[in-house]
Amino acid sequence: MHETKGMSDRIEQFQAASRNLQLQPLLTDEDRQKFMVDYGSECIDILEQKILVCDENTNQFVFAGHRGCGKSTLLCDFAQQMEGQFFTVFFSISDLIQMKEISHINILFAIALKMMEKAEQDKVTIADDKKQAFFDWFKERTKTETVEIKGQMSLGINLFEVIKSKLSTEQGTKEEIKTKFTQNFRDLIDTLNAIATEIKLATKLEILVIVDDLDKADLAQIDDIFQKNLKALLQPKFIIIYTVPIATIRDGKLKKYIEDETSNRIFVMPVLKLYPMGESRKPHGKPNSNAIEILQSVLTRRIDPDLFEAGVEEQIALNSGGVLREVMRITKECCDLVLVKLRQQMRRKQNVDDLKIDQGILAEALDNIRNDMKITLSKSDRQILLQTYENYTPDDPKQQEFLDLLHNLIAIEYRNRESWYDVHPLIVEQLKIEKMI
């Protein structure tokens, strides 16, 4: 009886750990309090200062970083911190629009929708006739029928829920919005700015909007949005932060265009640098202890340290390339493998009280992830990665194939006084297996 209880307790521990390692940003106060580590605050401090002194000509900002480096968590926490100084709106564009359908028009429409929804939730006092005019505008542009609910507050919130549902599921609604505002873009901008004006008057606060998850869009979409239609995104007369993929800043022409038009440098959230440049190539190269400690603290906030064999946490950190998401992905794979092993031993009535993530489990997890990564690589990709490994930069950092590798975390950018690149540690291992290194 005691043995069975021990087995079930161990399974419960690893199941809880696996749940805590879901690859999702920390968007609630409770999750950030439980799991957030102090990382990336310096770039946020600089961003905050720029926001506090901006004007209508410098109030649009672009924030870049590798996918999974913690941008969403950091920006969500920043929005929460700025609440009170600003009327803040933080949202993920992917919650409203399918990534393949994102355009400058539906980004701006989504901003209008989320601003008005937040005003309703916060019970911002907007004159009834103005509020009704905004409701009617949303209903007409989305062909939404009047919602039969008593009370204007309930009507507003319910209306926005209906529109959000239509945006995410109904192709006709998205086409309607695109057609209407392609023909009359000024209508969208004027209404967006009118909503902002009413909120500013009612709250006596400037508006800060953060549009998250644009960095998950394809690079071709990013070019269409920020190269061909950036001027449209700069029309709102309030502060907006747009997220973009790290590969954007490697396109010199696009980077310069964004920075010239916004009159702001692109803000970059760096990846944790596990080694100084060149140190990882040495037989006994020493990693950056501070970076290792940060990544290990990510784990110890989510999983009982007793579930690791000694030394495994550091090995997970070193194989992550310094990317928070990769730390959690590797550890979750380890937990899932242990859970299978636990159930197998449970059936055999073996004692599992001391079963941990050991070197054998870690090796299997790394093999699984490495094999998933390698199947996406072409022969030319391997040549680019080999050049990057040997020279800390590819022959052409603007080459589309390299930008795709950067976008997909196969290649990783690190920043000192100058930027340099390396190859994901698991792909380094793959190149060694293939005897290219």
C-alpha positions in Angstrom: 0.0 0.0 0.0 2.8 2.4 0.9 4.7 1.5 -2.2 1.7 2.3 -4.4 1.2 5.6 -2.7 4.9 6.5 -3.3 4.5 5.7 -7.0 1.4 7.8 -7.4 3.0 10.7 -5.5 6.0 10.6 -7.8 3.7 10.6 -10.9 1.8 13.6 -9.4 5.1 15.5 -8.9 6.2 15.0 -12.5 2.7 15.7 -13.9 2.6 19.0 -12.0 6.1 19.8 -13.3 5.1 19.1 -16.9 2.0 21.4 -16.5 4.2 24.2 -15.1 6.6 23.8 -18.1 3.9 24.7 -20.7 5.5 26.9 -23.4 3.2 29.9 -22.7 3.9 33.5 -21.6 3.1 34.5 -18.1 0.1 36.7 -18.6 -1.5 36.7 -15.1 -0.3 38.3 -11.9 -0.5 34.9 -10.2 1.7 33.2 -12.9 4.3 36.0 -12.9 4.5 35.9 -9.1 5.1 32.2 -9.2 7.3 31.7 -12.2 8.8 35.0 -13.4 12.6 35.6 -13.0 14.5 38.9 -13.2 15.7 38.9 -16.8 15.5 41.5 -19.5 14.7 44.4 -17.2 17.5 46.6 -18.6 15.9 46.9 -22.1 12.5 47.6 -20.4 14.1 50.4 -18.4 15.4 52.0 -21.6 12.0 51.6 -23.3 10.2 53.1 -20.3 12.4 56.2 -20.4 11.7 56.6 -24.2 8.0 56.3 -23.6 7.9 58.9 -20.8 9.6 61.6 -23.0 8.0 60.7 -26.4 5.7 63.0 -28.4 3.3 62.5 -31.4 6.3 62.2 -33.7 8.1 59.6 -31.7 5.4 57.6 -30.0 5.6 54.3 -32.0 8.0 51.7 -30.9 9.2 48.3 -32.3 10.4 45.6 -30.0 12.3 42.6 -31.4 13.6 39.3 -30.0 14.0 35.6 -30.5 10.7 33.7 -30.2 10.6 32.2 -26.7 13.1 34.6 -25.1 10.5 36.0 -22.7 9.2 39.1 -24.6 5.5 38.5 -24.0 6.0 37.9 -20.3 8.2 41.0 -19.9 5.9 43.3 -22.0 2.8 42.1 -20.1 4.5 42.8 -16.8 5.6 46.2 -18.1 2.0 47.0 -19.1 0.9 46.1 -15.6 3.6 48.3 -14.1 2.6 51.3 -16.3 -1.1 51.0 -15.3 -2.0 54.1 -13.4 0.5 56.3 -15.3 -1.1 55.3 -18.6 -4.3 53.7 -19.9 -2.6 50.5 -20.9 -3.8 47.8 -23.3 -1.8 44.6 -23.8 -3.1 41.9 -26.2 -1.9 39.1 -28.5 -2.9 39.7 -32.1 -3.0 35.9 -32.5 -6.0 35.7 -30.1 -8.0 37.7 -32.6 -6.6 37.0 -36.0 -5.1 33.9 -37.5 -1.4 34.6 -38.1 -1.5 34.0 -41.8 -4.3 36.6 -42.2 -2.6 39.5 -40.3 -2.4 42.8 -42.1 -1.9 46.4 -41.2 -5.7 47.0 -41.4 -6.8 44.3 -39.0 -4.0 45.2 -36.6 -5.4 48.7 -36.4 -9.0 47.4 -36.2 -7.9 45.1 -33.4 -6.3 48.0 -31.5 -9.6 50.0 -31.7 -11.5 46.9 -30.5 -9.2 46.2 -27.6 -9.1 49.9 -26.5 -12.9 50.1 -26.4 -13.2 46.8 -24.7 -10.8 47.9 -22.0 -12.7 51.1 -21.5 -15.8 49.1 -21.0 -14.2 46.8 -18.5 -12.6 49.7 -16.6 -16.0 51.5 -16.7 -14.4 54.6 -18.3 -17.1 57.3 -18.4 -17.6 58.2 -22.1 -20.6 60.3 -23.1 -23.5 58.1 -24.0 -24.0 59.5 -27.5 -20.2 59.0 -28.3 -20.2 55.5 -26.8 -23.3 54.5 -28.8 -21.7 55.9 -32.0 -18.6 53.8 -31.4 -20.9 50.7 -30.8 -22.8 51.4 -34.0 -19.5 51.8 -35.9 -18.2 48.4 -34.7 -21.5 46.7 -35.5 -21.8 48.2 -39.0 -18.2 47.4 -40.0 -18.5 43.8 -38.8 -22.1 43.2 -39.8 -22.9 42.3 -36.2 -26.6 42.2 -35.2 -27.7 44.2 -32.2 -27.1 42.2 -29.0 -30.2 42.0 -26.8 -28.9 42.6 -23.3 -30.1 45.1 -20.7 -27.6 47.8 -19.6 -25.1 49.6 -21.8 -22.1 48.2 -20.0 -23.3 44.6 -20.6 -24.2 45.5 -24.1 -20.7 46.8 -24.8 -18.7 43.9 -23.4 -21.0 41.4 -25.0 -20.7 43.1 -28.3 -16.9 43.0 -28.2 -17.0 39.3 -27.4 -19.2 38.6 -30.4 -16.9 40.7 -32.7 -13.8 38.9 -31.4 -15.4 35.6 -32.1 -16.4 36.7 -35.6 -12.9 37.9 -36.2 -11.3 34.6 -35.3 -13.7 32.3 -37.0 -15.7 34.1 -39.8 -13.8 34.7 -43.0 -16.6 36.9 -44.2 -16.1 39.3 -41.4 -12.4 39.6 -42.0 -13.0 40.2 -45.7 -15.6 42.8 -44.9 -13.2 44.7 -42.7 -10.4 44.5 -45.3 -12.6 45.7 -48.1 -14.2 48.5 -46.2 -11.0 50.0 -44.9 -8.9 49.4 -48.0 -11.5 51.6 -49.7 -11.7 54.1 -46.8 -8.7 53.8 -44.6 -9.2 57.3 -43.2 -12.5 56.1 -41.6 -10.5 53.5 -39.5 -7.8 56.0 -38.4 -10.3 58.8 -37.6 -12.4 56.4 -35.5 -9.4 54.9 -33.8 -8.1 58.4 -32.8 -11.6 59.5 -31.8 -11.8 56.5 -29.4 -8.4 57.4 -28.0 -9.4 61.1 -27.5 -12.5 60.1 -25.5 -10.6 57.8 -23.3 -7.9 60.4 -22.7 -10.5 63.0 -21.8 -12.3 60.6 -19.4 -9.2 59.1 -17.7 -6.8 62.1 -17.9 -4.2 59.5 -19.0 -2.1 59.0 -22.1 -2.7 55.7 -23.9 -0.2 52.9 -24.2 -1.0 49.9 -26.4 1.2 46.8 -26.8 0.5 44.5 -29.7 2.1 41.2 -28.9 2.9 38.1 -31.0 3.5 39.9 -34.3 6.9 38.2 -34.1 5.2 34.9 -34.8 4.2 36.0 -38.3 6.0 34.8 -41.4 8.9 37.1 -42.5 7.1 37.8 -45.7 4.1 39.2 -43.7 6.4 41.3 -41.6 7.9 42.8 -44.7 4.4 43.6 -46.1 3.2 45.1 -42.8 6.4 47.1 -41.8 7.9 47.8 -45.2 4.9 48.5 -47.4 2.4 49.7 -44.8 4.4 51.1 -41.9 3.1 54.6 -42.4 -0.4 53.4 -41.8 0.6 51.9 -38.5 2.1 55.2 -37.4 -1.2 57.1 -37.9 -2.6 56.6 -34.4 -2.0 59.6 -32.1 -1.0 57.5 -29.0 1.8 55.2 -27.9 2.0 51.8 -29.5 4.6 49.1 -29.1 4.7 46.5 -31.9 6.6 43.2 -31.6 8.7 41.8 -34.5 10.9 38.8 -35.1 14.6 39.1 -34.4 15.3 38.5 -38.1 13.8 41.9 -38.9 16.8 43.7 -37.6 19.1 41.7 -39.8 17.3 43.1 -42.9 19.3 46.3 -43.1 17.0 48.1 -45.4 13.9 47.3 -43.4 15.6 48.1 -40.1 16.7 51.5 -41.3 13.2 52.2 -42.7 11.5 51.4 -39.5 13.9 53.4 -37.4 13.8 56.4 -39.8 10.0 56.4 -39.9 9.4 55.9 -36.1 12.4 58.1 -35.1 13.3 55.4 -32.6 15.8 52.5 -32.6 14.3 49.0 -32.7 14.4 47.7 -29.1 16.0 44.3 -28.9 15.5 41.8 -26.0 18.8 39.9 -25.9 19.2 36.1 -25.4 21.2 35.1 -22.4 24.8 34.7 -23.4 26.0 31.4 -22.0 29.6 31.8 -23.1 31.7 34.8 -24.2 32.3 34.5 -27.9 34.8 31.7 -28.6 34.7 30.3 -25.1 32.4 27.4 -25.9 34.9 26.1 -28.5 37.6 25.6 -25.9 37.9 22.1 -24.4 37.3 23.4 -20.9 35.5 26.6 -21.7 33.8 28.3 -18.8 30.1 29.3 -19.1 28.7 32.6 -17.7 27.7 31.6 -14.2 25.1 34.4 -13.9 23.3 33.3 -17.1 23.3 29.7 -15.8 21.8 30.8 -12.5 19.0 32.7 -14.2 18.1 29.7 -16.4 18.3 27.3 -13.4 16.0 29.6 -11.4 13.5 29.3 -14.3 13.5 25.6 -13.6 13.4 25.7 -9.8 10.4 28.0 -9.9 8.5 25.4 -11.9 9.8 22.0 -10.8 11.0 20.6 -7.5 14.9 20.6 -7.6 14.7 17.1 -5.9 13.4 15.7 -9.2 16.8 16.4 -10.9 19.9 14.3 -10.6 22.9 16.5 -9.6 24.3 18.4 -12.6 21.4 17.9 -14.9 19.9 21.4 -14.5 23.2 23.0 -15.7 23.3 20.6 -18.7 19.8 21.6 -19.6 20.8 25.3 -19.4 23.9 24.7 -21.6 21.9 22.9 -24.2 19.2 25.7 -24.4 21.4 28.2 -26.2 20.4 30.7 -23.5 16.7 30.8 -24.7 14.2 30.5 -21.9 11.7 28.6 -24.1 14.3 26.0 -24.9 15.1 25.4 -21.2 11.4 24.6 -20.6 11.1 22.6 -23.8 14.0 20.3 -22.9 12.8 19.9 -19.3 9.2 19.2 -20.3 10.5 16.5 -22.7 12.5 15.0 -19.8 9.4 15.0 -17.5 7.3 13.3 -20.2 9.9 10.6 -20.6 10.1 10.1 -16.9 6.3 9.8 -16.7 6.4 7.0 -19.2 9.1 5.3 -17.3 7.2 5.7 -14.0 4.1 4.1 -15.4 6.1 1.2 -16.9 7.7 0.6 -13.5 4.4 1.0 -11.7 3.0 -1.9 -13.8 6.0 -4.0 -12.8 5.4 -3.1 -9.1 8.9 -1.6 -8.9 9.7 1.1 -6.3 10.1 4.6 -8.0 10.3 6.8 -5.0 13.8 8.1 -6.0 13.3 8.2 -9.8 14.7 11.5 -11.1 15.7 13.2 -14.4 19.1 11.7 -14.8 21.8 11.9 -17.5 20.2 9.0 -19.4 16.7 10.7 -19.5 18.3 14.0 -20.5 20.3 12.4 -23.3 17.1 10.8 -24.7 15.2 14.1 -24.5 18.0 16.0 -26.3 18.1 13.3 -29.0 14.3 13.6 -29.5 14.4 17.4 -29.8 17.6 17.3 -32.0 16.0 14.8 -34.4 12.9 17.0 -34.7 15.1 20.0 -35.5 17.4 18.4 -38.0 14.6 17.2 -40.4 13.9 20.8 -41.3 17.4 21.5 -42.5 18.5 21.4 -46.1 22.0 20.9 -47.4 22.4 24.7 -48.0 21.1 25.3 -44.4 23.9 23.1 -43.1 26.5 25.0 -45.1 25.2 28.3 -43.7 25.2 26.9 -40.1 28.8 25.6 -40.6 29.9 29.0 -41.7 28.1 30.6 -38.7 29.7 28.1 -36.3 33.2 28.7 -37.7 33.1 32.5 -38.1 30.4 33.5 -35.6 28.5 35.0 -38.6 27.3 33.6 -41.9 28.7 34.8 -45.2 25.6 36.9 -45.7 23.5 37.8 -42.6 20.8 39.2 -44.9 20.4 36.0 -46.9 16.8 34.8 -46.6 17.8 31.2 -45.7 19.8 32.6 -42.7 17.0 34.8 -41.7 14.7 31.8 -41.6 17.2 29.9 -39.5 17.4 32.8 -37.1 13.6 33.1 -37.1 13.3 29.4 -36.2 15.9 29.4 -33.4 18.3 27.2 -35.3 20.8 30.1 -35.4 20.9 32.4 -32.4 22.0 36.0 -32.1 24.0 37.2 -29.1 24.8 40.9 -28.3 27.8 42.6 -26.8 29.0 45.9 -28.1 28.6 44.1 -31.4 26.2 41.3 -32.5 27.5 37.8 -33.2 25.8 34.5 -34.0 26.1 30.9 -33.0 24.3 27.7 -33.8 21.8 26.1 -31.4 23.8 23.6 -29.2 21.7 20.7 -30.4 22.4 21.5 -34.0 26.1 21.8 -33.2 25.8 18.2 -31.9 24.0 17.2 -35.1 26.8 18.7 -37.3 29.3 16.8 -35.2 27.4 13.6 -35.8 27.4 14.3 -39.5 31.2 14.9 -39.2 30.8 18.4 -40.6 32.5 19.8 -37.5 
